[in-house]
């Protein structure tokens, strides 16, 4: 079987890193670039990684999807704030069996894709990685790096492990990326939100690093209460979608995550990086979508909602350039 | 009957204004001053008021309560963040029937005083006023100015209108201060919190004036939800303390206050003024005390609690000089 052909939409900290790894592992990868196009077309990509630096002097760089071939897998690495662009970016490179793999943060991202990609498989990859784009075509990989892959199911039932998923695992392993599989992508997204909702949200509202938040007893207590609301929302959502099947997160998760966060090096969350750079915040993907899912399942989630309102106001102020 | 003798502890925007009015109305007033003592001892007080400017070239200024006589009424005009000083400031000027009138913001202020003033009457005055101290001995009175007076009752029952209250009303009227009476001080404090909790709190967390908050649809919605929690907390508190007596706020209050806030000139709340000046925030009086009262009455009040945690963290950062 020939190597799979990938398109990477959004060649930044996430898409750029995993795309470069896949090419290094032997896959054919087409990169969509915007401001970095000239540099990357000429010089390729550089990855400065804790796992070992590497360079790809030649990559298939594109300024537009019009020059790309149809691909086997579209990797979505854009921020969710740009998702309105996705139909126009994805449709031209779809073959009849093309899979879409979104590496984006948040909740119900796959559900939005499913509105318009037809019967093609939709996959989600949860990236546990600290990486930044530090210059044109240059990605710095600071810590972690694994990906948790799962397949979206239309009926919200655990999707099982398809041949496609297993093939992707092979490609990621050839790319030297640690990869795990989940048969319940929705629950895996809730699990990641247990950390992302309190720490991404409060890092912006309180203008603080993880270490500054963990050093304040009131922020610690608030983070724990927010985590409790996310765990309860996940349970309400699971119960609403598949009654009696007991899809829920473990009660120990909150304590484990707090301990882990306390031990981490001081860290600016992805939303704090966006805030500091004046970029749009991923409020709808990380807060709005799970809030609406909780409310649809009959749970009020007042703290998540309050954080959502505060972040929407901050995001509005950012986009007004204040 | 001779004019009553007053002591004003804290000659700032509130104590300075009402103390000056009382002296103008004929009362004997002793003012406690700190950094402004030299200036005020020499030049007296100046009030620049929308109701007409006036000056008091001579006032009884004191650097310490040790030089004050026992008084009929102690007016507490300090910020609640200084309340740990109160026993040492008040005890030396207490006669056997001295009344204590606190003009401070927040909740359960009278309850704290009752811990140590014995059987003396404790009164609360809710000040509806925009005023600032703009220089040594100089108060600017910008808008409003009325006081709602009520008497604290140990058993949390509506206290009725005592002869003392009626006498105070005469003094305030002679001082040309609009004054109203309430027989349920606790409910009146809840009523004021319906505005103060959302707008004081969010003005600091969101770093915004009232006009900026009202212009943002998410902050408006959050303010309305916080107001709803305060109204529910007031009801739970009333029901816990006097079951079946129906002490509660009207359902129309929230809409009225929002409309009024929308029509006000852009306004920095008292907590925002403290925040901008780097002064300690009155978090415990305005947020901690009502939160604990709500929780004692069996209500979770998650949004008020979240605001409390956020403000405690901001106050901690302020006091660390960050």
Contacts between the chains, C-beta under 8 A, distances in Angstrom:
chain1	res1	chain2	res2	distance
A	205	B	205	6.8
A	205	B	310	7.0
A	206	B	310	6.7
A	206	B	313	6.1
A	206	B	314	7.6
A	216	B	313	4.7
A	216	B	316	6.3
A	218	B	308	7.6
A	218	B	309	4.1
A	218	B	310	7.6
A	218	B	312	4.1
A	218	B	313	4.9
A	218	B	316	7.5
A	219	B	309	6.6
A	219	B	310	7.9
A	219	B	313	5.0
A	221	B	309	6.1
A	222	B	306	6.1
A	222	B	309	4.0
A	222	B	310	7.1
A	225	B	302	7.5
A	225	B	305	7.6
A	225	B	306	7.6
A	302	B	225	7.5
A	302	B	302	4.5
A	302	B	303	5.4
A	302	B	306	7.9
A	303	B	302	5.5
A	303	B	303	7.4
A	303	B	306	5.4
A	305	B	225	7.6
A	306	B	222	6.0
A	306	B	225	7.6
A	306	B	302	7.9
A	306	B	303	5.3
A	306	B	306	5.4
A	306	B	307	8.0
A	307	B	306	8.0
A	308	B	218	7.6
A	309	B	218	4.1
A	309	B	219	6.6
A	309	B	221	6.1
A	309	B	222	4.0
A	310	B	205	7.0
A	310	B	206	6.7
A	310	B	218	7.6
A	310	B	219	7.9
A	310	B	222	7.1
A	312	B	218	4.1
A	313	B	206	6.1
A	313	B	216	4.7
A	313	B	218	4.9
A	313	B	219	5.0
A	314	B	206	7.6
A	316	B	216	6.3
A	316	B	218	7.5
